[in-house]
Amino acid sequence: MKVTTKDVEYIAQLSRLTIPEGEMEKFTEQFNQILNYADILNKLDTTGIEPTANVLPLSNVLREDVAIEGVSQEVALANAPEAFEGGFKVPRVIE
């Protein structure tokens, strides 16, 4: 598929971009180069190659998600400089 100057103007309008008239030919040529490269990739024989989401093999390295008992309110407030109504008392930030 060949991209024309009119196509580039339309793409720029959709993208909310302003392309100066002097650079319109340059952008048209670059779009066509990208599409030519995509055509080369489409011609590659990929039979027998399994589709992948990543180029490198990845494995989940995260730990198992296990629910554990949390800290009680009393223990959490034990080292607080000040507590107020069951919570941490902090200096006022907003007047």
N, CA, C and O atoms as a Tinker XYZ file with bonds, in Angstrom:
   380  protein
     1  N      0.848000   -1.186000    0.000000    73     2
     2  CA     0.000000    0.000000    0.000000    64     1     3
     3  C      0.884000    1.235000    0.000000    63     2     4     5
     4  O      1.805000    1.351000    0.808000    81     3
     5  N      0.610000    2.119000   -0.875000    73     3     6
     6  CA     1.382000    3.347000   -1.018000    64     5     7
     7  C      0.647000    4.484000   -0.325000    63     6     8     9
     8  O     -0.548000    4.683000   -0.540000    81     7
     9  N      1.372000    5.232000    0.511000    73     7    10
    10  CA     0.794000    6.363000    1.225000    64     9    11
    11  C      1.008000    7.622000    0.389000    63    10    12    13
    12  O      2.098000    7.862000   -0.130000    81    11
    13  N     -0.038000    8.409000    0.270000    73    11    14
    14  CA     0.061000    9.667000   -0.473000    64    13    15
    15  C      0.140000   10.837000    0.502000    63    14    16    17
    16  O     -0.055000   10.677000    1.707000    81    15
    17  N      0.428000   12.007000   -0.039000    73    15    18
    18  CA     0.481000   13.219000    0.782000    64    17    19
    19  C     -0.869000   13.473000    1.434000    63    18    20    21
    20  O     -0.936000   13.942000    2.571000    81    19
    21  N     -1.926000   13.169000    0.730000    73    19    22
    22  CA    -3.271000   13.349000    1.287000    64    21    23
    23  C     -3.484000   12.428000    2.494000    63    22    24    25
    24  O     -4.110000   12.825000    3.477000    81    23
    25  N     -2.959000   11.188000    2.418000    73    23    26
    26  CA    -3.056000   10.256000    3.543000    64    25    27
    27  C     -2.306000   10.800000    4.763000    63    26    28    29
    28  O     -2.802000   10.715000    5.887000    81    27
    29  N     -1.123000   11.351000    4.544000    73    27    30
    30  CA    -0.328000   11.901000    5.642000    64    29    31
    31  C     -1.049000   13.086000    6.279000    63    30    32    33
    32  O     -1.044000   13.234000    7.501000    81    31
    33  N     -1.663000   13.922000    5.463000    73    31    34
    34  CA    -2.444000   15.044000    5.998000    64    33    35
    35  C     -3.585000   14.531000    6.870000    63    34    36    37
    36  O     -3.858000   15.093000    7.931000    81    35
    37  N     -4.246000   13.474000    6.431000    73    35    38
    38  CA    -5.350000   12.896000    7.197000    64    37    39
    39  C     -4.856000   12.293000    8.520000    63    38    40    41
    40  O     -5.481000   12.479000    9.564000    81    39
    41  N     -3.737000   11.573000    8.466000    73    39    42
    42  CA    -3.158000   10.989000    9.680000    64    41    43
    43  C     -2.754000   12.098000   10.655000    63    42    44    45
    44  O     -2.967000   11.977000   11.861000    81    43
    45  N     -2.175000   13.165000   10.132000    73    43    46
    46  CA    -1.778000   14.292000   10.982000    64    45    47
    47  C     -3.001000   14.937000   11.622000    63    46    48    49
    48  O     -2.958000   15.327000   12.788000    81    47
    49  N     -4.075000   15.050000   10.877000    73    47    50
    50  CA    -5.310000   15.630000   11.413000    64    49    51
    51  C     -5.864000   14.744000   12.526000    63    50    52    53
    52  O     -6.280000   15.255000   13.566000    81    51
    53  N     -5.877000   13.435000   12.328000    73    51    54
    54  CA    -6.359000   12.511000   13.353000    64    53    55
    55  C     -5.484000   12.563000   14.598000    63    54    56    57
    56  O     -5.974000   12.416000   15.718000    81    55
    57  N     -4.185000   12.773000   14.394000    73    55    58
    58  CA    -3.239000   12.803000   15.512000    64    57    59
    59  C     -3.139000   14.184000   16.146000    63    58    60    61
    60  O     -2.407000   14.373000   17.118000    81    59
    61  N     -3.862000   15.136000   15.605000    73    59    62
    62  CA    -3.807000   16.521000   16.079000    64    61    63
    63  C     -2.390000   17.086000   15.974000    63    62    64    65
    64  O     -1.914000   17.781000   16.871000    81    63
    65  N     -1.724000   16.770000   14.849000    73    63    66
    66  CA    -0.377000   17.262000   14.592000    64    65    67
    67  C     -0.400000   18.244000   13.437000    63    66    68    69
    68  O     -1.213000   18.128000   12.519000    81    67
    69  N      0.489000   19.198000   13.493000    73    67    70
    70  CA     0.636000   20.148000   12.389000    64    69    71
    71  C      1.954000   19.848000   11.696000    63    70    72    73
    72  O      3.023000   19.950000   12.299000    81    71
    73  N      1.872000   19.480000   10.435000    73    71    74
    74  CA     3.076000   19.181000    9.660000    64    73    75
    75  C      3.252000   20.305000    8.649000    63    74    76    77
    76  O      2.359000   20.551000    7.838000    81    75
    77  N      4.394000   20.991000    8.688000    73    75    78
    78  CA     4.632000   22.059000    7.713000    64    77    79
    79  C      4.636000   21.502000    6.288000    63    78    80    81
    80  O      5.041000   20.364000    6.052000    81    79
    81  N      4.185000   22.316000    5.359000    73    79    82
    82  CA     4.100000   21.878000    3.960000    64    81    83
    83  C      5.460000   21.426000    3.430000    63    82    84    85
    84  O      5.530000   20.498000    2.625000    81    83
    85  N      6.531000   22.067000    3.871000    73    83    86
    86  CA     7.862000   21.711000    3.404000    64    85    87
    87  C      8.303000   20.324000    3.843000    63    86    88    89
    88  O      9.189000   19.736000    3.223000    81    87
    89  N      7.703000   19.790000    4.897000    73    87    90
    90  CA     8.082000   18.473000    5.405000    64    89    91
    91  C      7.102000   17.375000    5.026000    63    90    92    93
    92  O      7.305000   16.217000    5.390000    81    91
    93  N      6.056000   17.715000    4.309000    73    91    94
    94  CA     5.026000   16.748000    3.965000    64    93    95
    95  C      5.588000   15.610000    3.111000    63    94    96    97
    96  O      5.251000   14.447000    3.335000    81    95
    97  N      6.436000   15.931000    2.142000    73    95    98
    98  CA     7.034000   14.902000    1.284000    64    97    99
    99  C      7.940000   13.982000    2.098000    63    98   100   101
   100  O      7.974000   12.773000    1.869000    81    99
   101  N      8.671000   14.560000    3.047000    73    99   102
   102  CA     9.571000   13.771000    3.896000    64   101   103
   103  C      8.772000   12.757000    4.716000    63   102   104   105
   104  O      9.157000   11.592000    4.811000    81   103
   105  N      7.650000   13.204000    5.311000    73   103   106
   106  CA     6.817000   12.305000    6.100000    64   105   107
   107  C      6.170000   11.235000    5.227000    63   106   108   109
   108  O      6.045000   10.084000    5.645000    81   107
   109  N      5.763000   11.606000    4.026000    73   107   110
   110  CA     5.170000   10.636000    3.109000    64   109   111
   111  C      6.189000    9.551000    2.765000    63   110   112   113
   112  O      5.853000    8.368000    2.734000    81   111
   113  N      7.418000    9.952000    2.511000    73   111   114
   114  CA     8.475000    8.991000    2.191000    64   113   115
   115  C      8.753000    8.075000    3.387000    63   114   116   117
   116  O      8.936000    6.869000    3.219000    81   115
   117  N      8.784000    8.650000    4.592000    73   115   118
   118  CA     9.049000    7.848000    5.786000    64   117   119
   119  C      7.921000    6.842000    6.044000    63   118   120   121
   120  O      8.187000    5.694000    6.401000    81   119
   121  N      6.676000    7.264000    5.867000    73   119   122
   122  CA     5.552000    6.337000    6.018000    64   121   123
   123  C      5.673000    5.190000    5.024000    63   122   124   125
   124  O      5.444000    4.033000    5.379000    81   123
   125  N      6.028000    5.499000    3.799000    73   123   126
   126  CA     6.165000    4.453000    2.781000    64   125   127
   127  C      7.320000    3.499000    3.103000    63   126   128   129
   128  O      7.220000    2.302000    2.832000    81   127
   129  N      8.405000    4.007000    3.673000    73   127   130
   130  CA     9.509000    3.142000    4.080000    64   129   131
   131  C      9.078000    2.183000    5.183000    63   130   132   133
   132  O      9.444000    1.008000    5.174000    81   131
   133  N      8.296000    2.693000    6.135000    73   131   134
   134  CA     7.796000    1.845000    7.219000    64   133   135
   135  C      6.897000    0.752000    6.662000    63   134   136   137
   136  O      7.020000   -0.411000    7.048000    81   135
   137  N      5.997000    1.116000    5.760000    73   135   138
   138  CA     5.089000    0.123000    5.176000    64   137   139
   139  C      5.846000   -0.886000    4.315000    63   138   140   141
   140  O      5.481000   -2.061000    4.287000    81   139
   141  N      6.890000   -0.450000    3.612000    73   139   142
   142  CA     7.702000   -1.382000    2.824000    64   141   143
   143  C      8.392000   -2.387000    3.738000    63   142   144   145
   144  O      8.476000   -3.570000    3.406000    81   143
   145  N      8.880000   -1.933000    4.874000    73   143   146
   146  CA     9.519000   -2.838000    5.833000    64   145   147
   147  C      8.500000   -3.833000    6.381000    63   146   148   149
   148  O      8.812000   -5.012000    6.544000    81   147
   149  N      7.283000   -3.366000    6.667000    73   147   150
   150  CA     6.231000   -4.262000    7.146000    64   149   151
   151  C      5.896000   -5.303000    6.082000    63   150   152   153
   152  O      5.619000   -6.456000    6.414000    81   151
   153  N      5.917000   -4.912000    4.813000    73   151   154
   154  CA     5.665000   -5.872000    3.722000    64   153   155
   155  C      6.755000   -6.947000    3.680000    63   154   156   157
   156  O      6.468000   -8.117000    3.429000    81   155
   157  N      8.000000   -6.547000    3.926000    73   155   158
   158  CA     9.104000   -7.515000    3.958000    64   157   159
   159  C      8.880000   -8.512000    5.087000    63   158   160   161
   160  O      9.070000   -9.715000    4.908000    81   159
   161  N      8.475000   -8.008000    6.248000    73   159   162
   162  CA     8.222000   -8.895000    7.386000    64   161   163
   163  C      7.044000   -9.829000    7.114000    63   162   164   165
   164  O      7.060000  -10.983000    7.544000    81   163
   165  N      6.025000   -9.346000    6.405000    73   163   166
   166  CA     4.870000  -10.191000    6.091000    64   165   167
   167  C      5.232000  -11.324000    5.140000    63   166   168   169
   168  O      4.543000  -12.344000    5.114000    81   167
   169  N      6.298000  -11.168000    4.356000    73   167   170
   170  CA     6.694000  -12.198000    3.396000    64   169   171
   171  C      7.504000  -13.323000    4.044000    63   170   172   173
   172  O      7.742000  -14.354000    3.415000    81   171
   173  N      7.931000  -13.132000    5.299000    73   171   174
   174  CA     8.713000  -14.167000    5.975000    64   173   175
   175  C      7.869000  -15.403000    6.236000    63   174   176   177
   176  O      6.681000  -15.305000    6.546000    81   175
   177  N      8.497000  -16.571000    6.107000    73   175   178
   178  CA     7.805000  -17.825000    6.370000    64   177   179
   179  C      7.838000  -18.099000    7.871000    63   178   180   181
   180  O      8.897000  -18.364000    8.440000    81   179
   181  N      6.671000  -18.034000    8.501000    73   179   182
   182  CA     6.586000  -18.239000    9.950000    64   181   183
   183  C      5.832000  -19.518000   10.295000    63   182   184   185
   184  O      5.348000  -19.667000   11.417000    81   183
   185  N      5.729000  -20.432000    9.352000    73   183   186
   186  CA     5.054000  -21.692000    9.647000    64   185   187
   187  C      5.887000  -22.475000   10.644000    63   186   188   189
   188  O      7.107000  -22.565000   10.513000    81   187
   189  N      5.234000  -23.032000   11.624000    73   187   190
   190  CA     5.912000  -23.820000   12.643000    64   189   191
   191  C      6.491000  -22.985000   13.777000    63   190   192   193
   192  O      7.088000  -23.533000   14.703000    81   191
   193  N      6.325000  -21.679000   13.717000    73   191   194
   194  CA     6.819000  -20.814000   14.791000    64   193   195
   195  C      5.640000  -20.432000   15.667000    63   194   196   197
   196  O      4.647000  -19.881000   15.193000    81   195
   197  N      5.764000  -20.734000   16.955000    73   195   198
   198  CA     4.674000  -20.476000   17.893000    64   197   199
   199  C      4.595000  -18.982000   18.207000    63   198   200   201
   200  O      5.619000  -18.358000   18.484000    81   199
   201  N      3.399000  -18.405000   18.168000    73   199   202
   202  CA     3.257000  -16.982000   18.513000    64   201   203
   203  C      3.630000  -16.748000   19.978000    63   202   204   205
   204  O      3.321000  -17.561000   20.850000    81   203
   205  N      4.294000  -15.630000   20.227000    73   203   206
   206  CA     4.695000  -15.290000   21.592000    64   205   207
   207  C      4.351000  -13.835000   21.886000    63   206   208   209
   208  O      4.230000  -13.012000   20.978000    81   207
   209  N      4.195000  -13.538000   23.163000    73   207   210
   210  CA     3.943000  -12.158000   23.569000    64   209   211
   211  C      5.251000  -11.418000   23.804000    63   210   212   213
   212  O      5.290000  -10.189000   23.732000    81   211
   213  N      6.327000  -12.159000   24.084000    73   211   214
   214  CA     7.631000  -11.559000   24.343000    64   213   215
   215  C      8.694000  -12.258000   23.517000    63   214   216   217
   216  O      8.540000  -13.414000   23.123000    81   215
   217  N      9.763000  -11.542000   23.266000    73   215   218
   218  CA    10.852000  -12.118000   22.487000    64   217   219
   219  C     11.647000  -13.097000   23.330000    63   218   220   221
   220  O     12.082000  -14.141000   22.842000    81   219
   221  N     11.837000  -12.757000   24.602000    73   219   222
   222  CA    12.608000  -13.613000   25.507000    64   221   223
   223  C     11.668000  -14.466000   26.340000    63   222   224   225
   224  O     10.550000  -14.046000   26.637000    81   223
   225  N     12.107000  -15.662000   26.722000    73   223   226
   226  CA    11.260000  -16.481000   27.595000    64   225   227
   227  C     11.210000  -15.862000   28.997000    63   226   228   229
   228  O     12.251000  -15.630000   29.613000    81   227
   229  N     10.018000  -15.601000   29.488000    73   227   230
   230  CA     9.848000  -15.010000   30.808000    64   229   231
   231  C      9.117000  -15.984000   31.704000    63   230   232   233
   232  O      8.268000  -16.752000   31.252000    81   231
   233  N      9.454000  -15.942000   32.970000    73   231   234
   234  CA     8.716000  -16.748000   33.927000    64   233   235
   235  C      8.360000  -15.862000   35.104000    63   234   236   237
   236  O      9.046000  -14.877000   35.379000    81   235
   237  N      7.304000  -16.206000   35.789000    73   235   238
   238  CA     6.847000  -15.428000   36.923000    64   237   239
   239  C      7.793000  -15.667000   38.099000    63   238   240   241
   240  O      7.923000  -16.792000   38.581000    81   239
   241  N      8.446000  -14.612000   38.552000    73   239   242
   242  CA     9.403000  -14.736000   39.649000    64   241   243
   243  C      8.811000  -14.224000   40.963000    63   242   244   245
   244  O      9.524000  -14.095000   41.959000    81   243
   245  N      7.530000  -13.937000   40.965000    73   243   246
   246  CA     6.890000  -13.431000   42.165000    64   245   247
   247  C      6.569000  -14.576000   43.118000    63   246   248   249
   248  O      6.382000  -15.717000   42.696000    81   247
   249  N      6.509000  -14.265000   44.378000    73   247   250
   250  CA     6.191000  -15.270000   45.378000    64   249   251
   251  C      4.707000  -15.618000   45.312000    63   250   252   253
   252  O      3.910000  -14.899000   44.709000    81   251
   253  N      4.364000  -16.701000   45.927000    73   251   254
   254  CA     2.973000  -17.125000   46.011000    64   253   255
   255  C      2.194000  -16.099000   46.844000    63   254   256   257
   256  O      2.680000  -15.646000   47.880000    81   255
   257  N      1.020000  -15.742000   46.406000    73   255   258
   258  CA     0.191000  -14.785000   47.131000    64   257   259
   259  C     -0.545000  -15.505000   48.249000    63   258   260   261
   260  O     -1.534000  -16.201000   48.018000    81   259
   261  N     -0.041000  -15.324000   49.474000    73   259   262
   262  CA    -0.600000  -16.004000   50.631000    64   261   263
   263  C     -1.050000  -14.945000   51.629000    63   262   264   265
   264  O     -0.291000  -14.032000   51.954000    81   263
   265  N     -2.277000  -15.062000   52.111000    73   263   266
   266  CA    -2.780000  -14.126000   53.111000    64   265   267
   267  C     -2.167000  -14.464000   54.459000    63   266   268   269
   268  O     -2.171000  -15.619000   54.885000    81   267
   269  N     -1.641000  -13.444000   55.123000    73   267   270
   270  CA    -1.069000  -13.642000   56.455000    64   269   271
   271  C     -1.748000  -12.684000   57.430000    63   270   272   273
   272  O     -2.362000  -11.694000   57.034000    81   271
   273  N     -1.624000  -12.998000   58.677000    73   271   274
   274  CA    -2.229000  -12.168000   59.712000    64   273   275
   275  C     -1.508000  -10.828000   59.763000    63   274   276   277
   276  O     -0.278000  -10.784000   59.745000    81   275
   277  N     -2.264000   -9.737000   59.827000    73   275   278
   278  CA    -1.684000   -8.405000   59.893000    64   277   279
   279  C     -1.374000   -8.003000   61.326000    63   278   280   281
   280  O     -1.562000   -8.782000   62.260000    81   279
   281  N     -0.905000   -6.799000   61.481000    73   279   282
   282  CA    -0.560000   -6.259000   62.788000    64   281   283
   283  C     -1.824000   -5.672000   63.410000    63   282   284   285
   284  O     -2.619000   -5.019000   62.734000    81   283
   285  N     -1.993000   -5.912000   64.692000    73   283   286
   286  CA    -3.174000   -5.366000   65.369000    64   285   287
   287  C     -3.007000   -3.861000   65.552000    63   286   288   289
   288  O     -1.898000   -3.334000   65.463000    81   287
   289  N     -4.103000   -3.187000   65.804000    73   287   290
   290  CA    -4.091000   -1.744000   65.973000    64   289   291
   291  C     -3.224000   -1.346000   67.172000    63   290   292   293
   292  O     -2.492000   -0.358000   67.109000    81   291
   293  N     -3.304000   -2.102000   68.240000    73   291   294
   294  CA    -2.519000   -1.791000   69.430000    64   293   295
   295  C     -1.015000   -1.890000   69.150000    63   294   296   297
   296  O     -0.242000   -1.025000   69.563000    81   295
   297  N     -0.615000   -2.937000   68.455000    73   295   298
   298  CA     0.799000   -3.117000   68.132000    64   297   299
   299  C      1.275000   -2.019000   67.183000    63   298   300   301
   300  O      2.385000   -1.509000   67.337000    81   299
   301  N      0.448000   -1.652000   66.207000    73   299   302
   302  CA     0.824000   -0.618000   65.248000    64   301   303
   303  C      1.002000    0.730000   65.934000    63   302   304   305
   304  O      1.896000    1.493000   65.567000    81   303
   305  N      0.175000    1.034000   66.915000    73   303   306
   306  CA     0.250000    2.316000   67.607000    64   305   307
   307  C      1.220000    2.308000   68.780000    63   306   308   309
   308  O      1.437000    3.350000   69.398000    81   307
   309  N      1.809000    1.159000   69.102000    73   307   310
   310  CA     2.687000    1.045000   70.270000    64   309   311
   311  C      3.901000    1.962000   70.176000    63   310   312   313
   312  O      4.313000    2.518000   71.194000    81   311
   313  N      4.477000    2.136000   69.018000    73   311   314
   314  CA     5.674000    2.966000   68.856000    64   313   315
   315  C      5.367000    4.351000   68.303000    63   314   316   317
   316  O      6.291000    5.110000   68.014000    81   315
   317  N      4.106000    4.695000   68.151000    73   315   318
   318  CA     3.735000    6.010000   67.631000    64   317   319
   319  C      4.026000    7.075000   68.681000    63   318   320   321
   320  O      3.765000    6.853000   69.863000    81   319
   321  N      4.562000    8.231000   68.276000    73   319   322
   322  CA     4.805000    9.290000   69.245000    64   321   323
   323  C      3.510000    9.748000   69.917000    63   322   324   325
   324  O      3.488000   10.022000   71.117000    81   323
   325  N      2.437000    9.828000   69.137000    73   323   326
   326  CA     1.133000   10.199000   69.684000    64   325   327
   327  C      0.048000    9.460000   68.928000    63   326   328   329
   328  O      0.168000    9.221000   67.726000    81   327
   329  N     -1.007000    9.100000   69.635000    73   327   330
   330  CA    -2.172000    8.459000   69.013000    64   329   331
   331  C     -3.392000    9.293000   69.351000    63   330   332   333
   332  O     -3.449000    9.948000   70.391000    81   331
   333  N     -4.386000    9.256000   68.437000    73   331   334
   334  CA    -5.618000    9.996000   68.658000    64   333   335
   335  C     -6.772000    9.188000   68.090000    63   334   336   337
   336  O     -6.806000    8.906000   66.892000    81   335
   337  N     -7.695000    8.822000   68.925000    73   335   338
   338  CA    -8.892000    8.059000   68.547000    64   337   339
   339  C     -8.551000    6.837000   67.703000    63   338   340   341
   340  O     -9.200000    6.587000   66.688000    81   339
   341  N     -7.547000    6.081000   68.107000    73   339   342
   342  CA    -7.204000    4.837000   67.432000    64   341   343
   343  C     -6.369000    5.002000   66.180000    63   342   344   345
   344  O     -6.222000    4.045000   65.421000    81   343
   345  N     -5.814000    6.188000   65.934000    73   343   346
   346  CA    -4.993000    6.411000   64.750000    64   345   347
   347  C     -3.741000    7.188000   65.102000    63   346   348   349
   348  O     -3.566000    7.597000   66.250000    81   347
   349  N     -2.871000    7.397000   64.131000    73   347   350
   350  CA    -1.659000    8.165000   64.347000    64   349   351
   351  C     -2.003000    9.647000   64.377000    63   350   352   353
   352  O     -2.757000   10.125000   63.530000    81   351
   353  N     -1.469000   10.364000   65.328000    73   351   354
   354  CA    -1.665000   11.814000   65.370000    64   353   355
   355  C     -0.442000   12.453000   64.735000    63   354   356   357
   356  O      0.692000   12.214000   65.151000    81   355
   357  N     -0.691000   13.265000   63.725000    73   355   358
   358  CA     0.383000   13.920000   62.987000    64   357   359
   359  C      0.146000   15.425000   62.999000    63   358   360   361
   360  O     -0.981000   15.872000   63.214000    81   359
   361  N      1.202000   16.215000   62.770000    73   359   362
   362  CA     1.010000   17.659000   62.733000    64   361   363
   363  C      0.090000   18.060000   61.578000    63   362   364   365
   364  O      0.085000   17.423000   60.525000    81   363
   365  N     -0.670000   19.104000   61.789000    73   363   366
   366  CA    -1.591000   19.619000   60.763000    64   365   367
   367  C     -0.767000   20.164000   59.594000    63   366   368   369
   368  O      0.190000   20.912000   59.793000    81   367
   369  N     -1.148000   19.781000   58.385000    73   367   370
   370  CA    -0.431000   20.210000   57.192000    64   369   371
   371  C     -1.186000   21.324000   56.492000    63   370   372   373
   372  O     -0.577000   22.275000   56.000000    81   371
   373  N     -2.499000   21.217000   56.444000    73   371   374
   374  CA    -3.348000   22.195000   55.765000    64   373   375
   375  C     -3.992000   23.093000   56.817000    63   374   376   377
   376  O     -4.536000   22.619000   57.815000    81   375
   377  N     -3.919000   24.395000   56.570000    73   375   378
   378  CA    -4.523000   25.351000   57.514000    64   377   379
   379  C     -6.028000   25.322000   57.412000    63   378   380
   380  O     -6.709000   26.057000   58.127000    81   379
